[in-house]
Amino acid sequence: MTAATIPTVTLPAGVVLMDGGMGQELRRRGQTEGPPGLWSANALLRSPETVLEVHRDYIRAGARIITTDTYSTKRPRLEPAGLGDRLEALNRLAGELACRARDELNPDVLIAGSLAPLYGSYRPDLVRPFAEILPLYREQAEILATYVDLFLCETMSSAAEAFAAATGAASTGKPVWVAWTLDEAGEGRLRSGESVSEAAAALESLPVSGLLANCCPPESISAAMPELAALGPWPVGGYANGFATVPAGWGPGDPVAALGTREDLGPEAYARHVQGWVAAGARLVGGCCEIGPEHIRRLREVLS
């Protein structure tokens, strides 16, 4: 596929600031109740105003791209909780909340539709066959397409998982970005063991116009960024998490609280990592789990 035929979004000049994590920020604001496994979707059910306020706070902090609260509004998460019939309503609500925050505060903000792992984050061994998961990604993407400027297939643990998510997103005709989650050891490889270059090569037939790393230690993104930046011609970037560690075998039924929080990733320390990514070629930067509005505000200050 040639660059001329790939849908893209028009970005502001220079480094573009994304938002921070949604799920852990909602937990920090007291949104911890609800069916197990739904995580950030619980706030859509119980307190959509809190989701709206998180979006607002990220825009106020300086984010030019915000991400829909749809990480866990997918059929494999909703159906076990008896909420399969709410799939469309919850995804539409998440899209509407992001649009409302954008329209209130900054019409130039872009909205990314989150498409996440279906059967467990960080677990390439739980990725199911393409023919099984493609319809699920396509279903969610088609609902969200009305509200978003692009799709962000995020926390992809393997080339196969990213290929399925990006294929589903591309069916809408919207621009598609892919973000892989990397190893905990700081080697800059996907959790599947594949290199960033190998994972990117698997996407060559798809209209993907942005490549990132996310939801892993910032050191892993630092290790991968030179390789990411060399892939071209699309913008690359990263948004790390602040978890203490994601142990091998951590699964969808395990509590997020068990991952802990790093004490050495305050806004100033996190900004130093991000500055290193920018020096290596990153143009898209933000934060994931445990990285909140105060981190994004500090990034705006140091990157401006």
C-alpha positions as CSV (number, residue, x, y, z in Angstrom):
1,M,0.0,0.0,0.0
2,T,1.4,3.4,-1.0
3,A,1.6,6.4,1.3
4,A,-0.7,8.3,-1.0
5,T,-3.6,5.8,-0.4
6,I,-3.3,5.7,3.4
7,P,-5.7,7.9,5.5
8,T,-3.9,10.3,7.8
9,V,-4.7,13.0,10.2
10,T,-3.2,16.5,10.1
11,L,-1.0,17.0,13.2
12,P,0.2,20.2,14.7
13,A,3.8,21.1,14.0
14,G,6.4,19.6,16.1
15,V,6.0,17.2,19.0
16,V,2.3,16.3,19.6
17,L,1.2,15.7,23.2
18,M,-1.2,12.9,23.9
19,D,-3.2,12.4,27.1
20,G,-2.3,10.1,30.0
21,G,-4.0,7.0,31.4
22,M,-7.7,6.7,31.8
23,G,-8.4,3.6,33.8
24,Q,-6.0,4.2,36.6
25,E,-6.9,7.9,36.8
26,L,-10.6,6.8,37.2
27,R,-9.5,4.5,40.0
28,R,-7.6,7.4,41.6
29,R,-10.9,9.4,41.5
30,G,-12.8,6.6,43.3
31,Q,-14.2,4.7,40.4
32,T,-13.4,1.2,41.7
33,E,-16.8,-0.5,41.9
34,G,-18.6,-2.6,39.3
35,P,-18.4,-6.0,37.7
36,P,-14.9,-7.5,37.7
37,G,-13.0,-7.2,34.4
38,L,-14.8,-4.1,33.2
39,W,-12.2,-1.7,34.7
40,S,-12.6,1.7,33.1
41,A,-16.0,0.8,31.6
42,N,-17.4,0.7,35.1
43,A,-17.2,4.5,35.2
44,L,-19.3,4.8,32.0
45,L,-22.0,2.7,33.8
46,R,-21.8,4.5,37.2
47,S,-20.2,8.0,36.7
48,P,-19.8,9.2,33.1
49,E,-19.3,12.7,34.5
50,T,-16.0,11.5,36.0
51,V,-14.9,10.2,32.6
52,L,-15.8,13.6,31.1
53,E,-13.8,15.4,33.8
54,V,-10.7,13.2,33.1
55,H,-10.9,14.2,29.4
56,R,-11.2,17.8,30.4
57,D,-8.2,17.7,32.7
58,Y,-6.0,16.2,30.1
59,I,-7.0,18.9,27.6
60,R,-6.4,21.6,30.2
61,A,-3.0,20.0,30.9
62,G,-2.1,20.4,27.2
63,A,-3.0,17.2,25.4
64,R,-3.8,17.6,21.7
65,I,-5.0,14.0,21.4
66,I,-7.3,12.4,23.8
67,T,-8.4,8.7,23.8
68,T,-11.9,7.3,24.2
69,D,-12.7,5.4,27.4
70,T,-13.2,2.2,25.3
71,Y,-10.4,0.0,26.5
72,S,-12.8,-2.4,28.1
73,T,-16.1,-1.7,26.3
74,K,-15.7,-4.8,24.1
75,R,-17.9,-7.9,23.8
76,P,-15.5,-10.3,25.5
77,R,-15.5,-8.1,28.6
78,L,-19.1,-7.1,28.6
79,E,-20.8,-10.4,27.9
80,P,-19.4,-12.2,31.0
81,A,-20.8,-9.3,33.1
82,G,-24.3,-9.7,31.5
83,L,-23.8,-6.5,29.6
84,G,-23.5,-7.7,26.0
85,D,-26.6,-5.8,25.0
86,R,-25.0,-2.5,26.2
87,L,-22.0,-2.8,23.8
88,E,-23.2,-0.1,21.4
89,A,-24.6,2.2,24.0
90,L,-21.4,2.2,26.1
91,N,-19.1,2.8,23.1
92,R,-21.3,5.6,21.9
93,L,-21.4,7.2,25.3
94,A,-17.6,7.0,25.5
95,G,-17.3,8.7,22.1
96,E,-19.8,11.3,23.0
97,L,-18.0,12.2,26.2
98,A,-14.7,12.6,24.4
99,C,-16.4,14.8,21.8
100,R,-18.0,16.9,24.5
101,A,-14.7,17.6,26.3
102,R,-13.1,18.5,23.0
103,D,-16.0,20.8,21.9
104,E,-16.0,22.6,25.3
105,L,-12.3,23.3,25.6
106,N,-10.4,23.0,22.3
107,P,-11.9,22.2,18.9
108,D,-8.4,21.4,17.6
109,V,-8.0,18.4,19.8
110,L,-8.0,15.1,18.0
111,I,-9.9,12.1,19.3
112,A,-8.4,8.6,19.1
113,G,-10.6,5.6,19.4
114,S,-9.1,3.0,21.7
115,L,-9.1,-0.6,20.4
116,A,-7.4,-2.9,23.0
117,P,-6.6,-6.5,23.5
118,L,-9.7,-8.6,23.6
119,Y,-8.8,-11.5,26.0
120,G,-6.0,-10.1,28.2
121,S,-3.5,-7.3,28.1
122,Y,0.3,-8.2,27.9
123,R,-0.6,-11.8,27.0
124,P,0.4,-12.8,23.5
125,D,-0.4,-16.4,24.4
126,L,-4.1,-15.4,24.8
127,V,-4.4,-13.9,21.4
128,R,-7.0,-15.9,19.5
129,P,-7.1,-16.7,15.7
130,F,-7.5,-13.8,13.3
131,A,-10.9,-15.1,12.0
132,E,-12.3,-15.1,15.5
133,I,-11.1,-11.7,16.7
134,L,-11.4,-9.6,13.5
135,P,-15.2,-9.4,13.7
136,L,-15.0,-8.2,17.3
137,Y,-12.6,-5.4,16.4
138,R,-14.6,-4.4,13.4
139,E,-17.8,-4.3,15.4
140,Q,-16.4,-1.9,18.0
141,A,-14.6,0.2,15.4
142,E,-17.8,0.7,13.3
143,I,-19.6,2.0,16.4
144,L,-16.8,4.4,17.3
145,A,-16.1,5.7,13.9
146,T,-18.7,8.4,14.1
147,Y,-16.9,10.0,17.0
148,V,-13.2,9.7,16.3
149,D,-10.5,11.2,14.1
150,L,-8.3,8.1,14.2
151,F,-8.1,4.7,15.7
152,L,-5.4,3.7,18.2
153,C,-4.9,0.0,18.4
154,E,-3.1,0.0,21.7
155,T,-1.3,-2.3,24.1
156,M,-0.8,-4.9,21.3
157,S,1.4,-7.7,22.6
158,S,2.2,-9.4,19.3
159,A,2.3,-8.7,15.6
160,A,-0.7,-11.0,15.1
161,E,-2.8,-9.1,17.6
162,A,-1.9,-5.8,16.1
163,F,-2.7,-7.0,12.6
164,A,-6.2,-8.1,13.6
165,A,-7.0,-4.9,15.4
166,A,-5.6,-2.7,12.7
167,T,-7.5,-4.6,10.0
168,G,-10.8,-4.1,11.9
169,A,-10.1,-0.4,12.4
170,A,-9.1,0.1,8.8
171,S,-12.5,-1.2,7.6
172,T,-14.0,2.1,8.7
173,G,-11.8,4.2,6.4
174,K,-10.4,6.2,9.4
175,P,-6.7,6.7,10.0
176,V,-5.1,3.9,12.0
177,W,-2.2,4.0,14.5
178,V,-0.7,0.9,16.2
179,A,0.9,0.9,19.7
180,W,2.7,-2.2,20.9
181,T,3.4,-3.1,24.5
182,L,7.0,-4.0,25.1
183,D,8.9,-6.3,27.4
184,E,9.5,-5.6,31.1
185,A,13.3,-6.1,30.8
186,G,13.9,-2.9,28.9
187,E,15.1,-4.7,25.7
188,G,12.6,-2.9,23.4
189,R,11.0,-6.0,22.0
190,L,7.3,-6.9,22.0
191,R,6.0,-9.1,24.8
192,S,5.8,-11.9,22.1
193,G,9.6,-11.6,21.7
194,E,9.2,-10.1,18.2
195,S,11.2,-7.0,17.3
196,V,9.5,-3.7,16.5
197,S,10.8,-4.0,12.9
198,E,9.2,-7.5,12.6
199,A,5.9,-6.3,14.0
200,A,5.9,-3.3,11.7
201,A,6.6,-5.5,8.7
202,A,3.5,-7.5,9.5
203,L,1.4,-4.3,9.0
204,E,2.8,-3.4,5.6
205,S,-0.4,-4.4,3.7
206,L,-2.5,-2.2,6.0
207,P,-3.2,1.6,6.0
208,V,-1.4,2.2,9.3
209,S,-0.1,5.8,9.6
210,G,1.4,6.0,13.1
211,L,3.6,3.6,15.1
212,L,4.0,3.7,18.9
213,A,5.0,1.8,22.0
214,N,2.8,1.9,25.1
215,C,1.9,0.5,28.5
216,C,5.3,-0.7,29.4
217,P,8.2,0.7,31.4
218,P,9.6,3.9,29.9
219,E,13.0,2.2,29.7
220,S,11.6,-0.3,27.2
221,I,10.3,2.5,25.0
222,S,13.7,4.3,25.3
223,A,15.4,1.0,24.0
224,A,13.0,0.7,21.1
225,M,12.7,4.3,20.0
226,P,15.7,4.4,17.6
227,E,14.4,1.3,15.9
228,L,10.9,2.8,15.8
229,A,12.1,6.1,14.4
230,A,14.0,4.4,11.6
231,L,10.8,2.7,10.3
232,G,9.4,5.9,8.7
233,P,7.7,7.6,7.0
234,W,5.0,7.9,9.6
235,P,5.1,9.7,13.0
236,V,6.3,7.5,15.8
237,G,6.1,7.8,19.6
238,G,5.4,6.4,23.0
239,Y,3.4,6.5,26.2
240,A,4.6,4.4,29.1
241,N,3.0,3.2,32.2
242,G,4.0,3.7,35.8
243,F,3.4,0.2,37.1
244,A,6.1,-1.3,39.3
245,T,6.0,-4.4,37.1
246,V,3.7,-6.6,35.1
247,P,4.7,-10.2,36.2
248,A,4.7,-13.0,33.7
249,G,1.3,-14.7,33.6
250,W,-0.6,-11.7,34.9
251,G,-4.0,-12.2,33.4
252,P,-7.4,-10.5,32.9
253,G,-8.8,-11.9,36.1
254,D,-6.0,-10.6,38.3
255,P,-6.4,-7.2,40.1
256,V,-4.7,-4.2,38.6
257,A,-3.7,-3.1,42.1
258,A,-1.3,-6.0,42.2
259,L,0.9,-4.3,39.6
260,G,1.9,-1.6,42.1
261,T,3.1,1.9,41.3
262,R,6.7,3.1,40.7
263,E,7.8,5.7,43.1
264,D,10.5,7.1,40.8
265,L,8.2,8.3,38.0
266,G,6.8,11.6,39.1
267,P,6.2,14.3,36.5
268,E,9.8,15.5,36.4
269,A,11.3,12.0,36.1
270,Y,8.8,10.9,33.5
271,A,9.5,14.0,31.5
272,R,13.2,13.2,31.4
273,H,12.4,9.8,29.8
274,V,10.1,11.5,27.3
275,Q,12.7,14.0,26.3
276,G,15.0,11.1,25.5
277,W,12.3,9.7,23.2
278,V,11.9,13.0,21.4
279,A,15.7,13.3,21.0
280,A,15.6,9.8,19.4
281,G,12.8,10.8,16.9
282,A,9.5,10.5,18.7
283,R,6.8,13.0,17.6
284,L,3.8,11.5,19.5
285,V,4.2,11.4,23.3
286,G,2.0,11.0,26.3
287,G,1.3,8.6,29.2
288,C,-0.5,5.4,30.0
289,C,-1.6,3.7,33.3
290,E,-0.4,5.7,36.4
291,I,0.6,8.7,34.2
292,G,-1.9,11.4,35.0
293,P,-2.8,15.0,34.2
294,E,0.1,16.4,36.2
295,H,2.6,14.4,34.1
296,I,1.0,15.7,30.9
297,R,1.2,19.3,32.2
298,R,4.9,18.9,33.0
299,L,5.5,17.4,29.5
300,R,3.8,20.5,28.0
301,E,6.1,22.7,29.9
302,V,9.3,21.0,29.0
303,L,8.5,20.3,25.4
304,S,7.3,23.8,24.6
